[in-house]
């Protein structure tokens, strides 16, 4: 019985780590997309300025 409870605790622990990893991954992806969007606008602004210079 004690071994079974330890397995259950271990499974719950693994599940929590899995959920936390997915949560961090989603935050990481949204941060990357936000940064790409920001830098994309930034570079587009500079690119249009250089085109206007020409």
C-alpha positions in Angstrom: 0.0 0.0 0.0 2.8 2.4 0.9 4.6 1.7 -2.4 1.3 2.5 -4.3 0.9 5.9 -2.6 4.5 6.7 -3.4 3.8 5.9 -7.1 0.7 8.1 -6.9 2.7 11.0 -5.4 5.3 10.5 -8.1 2.7 10.5 -10.9 1.1 13.7 -9.5 4.5 15.3 -9.2 5.3 14.4 -12.9 1.9 15.7 -14.0 2.5 19.1 -12.2 6.0 19.4 -13.8 4.4 18.6 -17.2 1.7 21.3 -16.8 4.2 23.8 -15.5 6.5 23.1 -18.5 3.6 23.6 -21.0 2.7 26.9 -19.2 6.3 28.1 -19.4 6.5 27.1 -23.1 3.3 29.0 -23.9 4.7 32.1 -22.1 8.0 31.7 -23.9 6.3 31.4 -27.3 4.1 34.5 -26.7 7.1 36.5 -25.6 9.1 35.4 -28.8 6.1 36.4 -31.0 5.7 39.7 -29.2 9.5 40.5 -29.6 9.4 39.4 -33.3 6.4 41.7 -33.8 8.0 44.6 -32.0 11.4 44.2 -33.9 9.5 43.6 -37.1 7.8 47.0 -36.8 11.1 48.6 -35.7 13.0 47.2 -38.7 10.1 48.1 -41.1 10.2 51.7 -39.8 14.0 52.0 -40.4 13.6 50.2 -43.8 10.9 52.6 -44.9 13.1 55.6 -43.7 16.0 54.3 -45.7 13.8 53.9 -48.8 12.5 57.4 -48.4 16.2 58.6 -48.2 16.8 57.0 -51.6 
